[in-house]
């Protein structure tokens, strides 16, 4: 059966209109600007709260920390409706992940901005065998059961303190969070809540460091 030209035109017009509507609904980036970046190579801690530096494997990093919180405050941001936070962190020594035994875990790490926590997870550096495995939540939030080092960008580093002579006891992660935000100022914080009650030197047993942090202001057509 032949379809009249007028009906073909109407159908094509409707499809074209739907395509235009879908295209117009797609959120696109109009401007993306780095408003803060620090990999600590210049020994600059301006804007970085609770900053302390040390050299590890010929790299200057911020740390090392135990049950402490660090933060970055950026003011006079350009017009934006999103903030993107990219933190590269190092998880040192005997993090135990999810076990909630009141002695060795859970070992939490968290991130937030302003007064709001936006991400909480656990990390594990424990060897994982078929008969014994201390699972972590990362790259998900608590309490997902992922094998140790899931989502890591580097796993073959030695420990920092108690396992400093052993390989695979520091793990490098890149944590990325995209949040809706339009205020002219922002304070981004990161911290840990580590539990190791049976060790007289907890920071030597479990610690973490910041290798770099980047904050970007993003303006979309939303």
C-alpha positions, 0 to 999 in steps of 0.5 A, a space after each residue: 500500500 502506498 502512503 500519501 506524500 502528505 502523510 510521509 511529510 507529517 511523519 518525517 516532521 514529527 520524527 524531526 521534531 522529536 530529534 530536536 527535542 531530545 537534542 535540546 534536552 541533552 545537558 552540555 558543558 559550556 565552561 569547565 575551569 580548574 579553580 584549585 589544583 595541588 600535587 604538593 610538588 611546589 611545597 605550597 599548602 595555601 588553601 589546604 587545611 591541616 597540611 603537612 608534607 613528607 617525601 615518599 618514593 621521591 614524591 612530595 605528598 600531603 600526610 600522612 594522616 590517621 583519624 584526621 581531616 583535611 580540607 581545601 577552601 576555594 573562594 570567588 568561583 566563576 559562574 557554575 552549577 557543578 563542582 567536580 572533585 578529583 582526589 588521588 589518595 594513598 592507602 597505607 599499610 593494614 587497612 582492614 575494610 568492612 569487618 565490624 568487629 570493634 577491634 580492627 574495623 571498619 576502616 572508613 574514608 569519606 569526602 564532603 563539601 560544606 557541611 555535607 558528607 557525600 561519599 563514605 567507603 572502606 578500603 582494604 589492603 589485606 591479602 584475599 584468599 578463598 578461605 579468608 578475605 577482608 572485603 572493602 566497599 570502594 568503589 561503592 559506598 558502605 557496605 558493598 563487598 568488593 575484594 581488596 584494591 578494587 578500583 585502584 590505579 596502582 597496587 604494587 607499592 610498598 607499605 609506609 610504616 609497619 609494612 614498609 619492607 613489604 610490597 603491595 601494602 600501599 594502594 593508590 586510588 583516584 576518587 572522583 565526585 561530581 556535585 551540583 553546586 552554585 555558591 561562590 565559595 566551597 570547602 571540600 573536606 576528606 578524612 578517615 575513621 580508622 580502628 585498630 585498638 590492639 596496636 600501640 602505634 595506630 598511625 604506623 598500622 594504618 594511614 593515608 596520604 593525599 597525592 593530589 587534589 583538583 577542584 573544577 567549576 563546571 557550567 552547563 546549559 541546564 
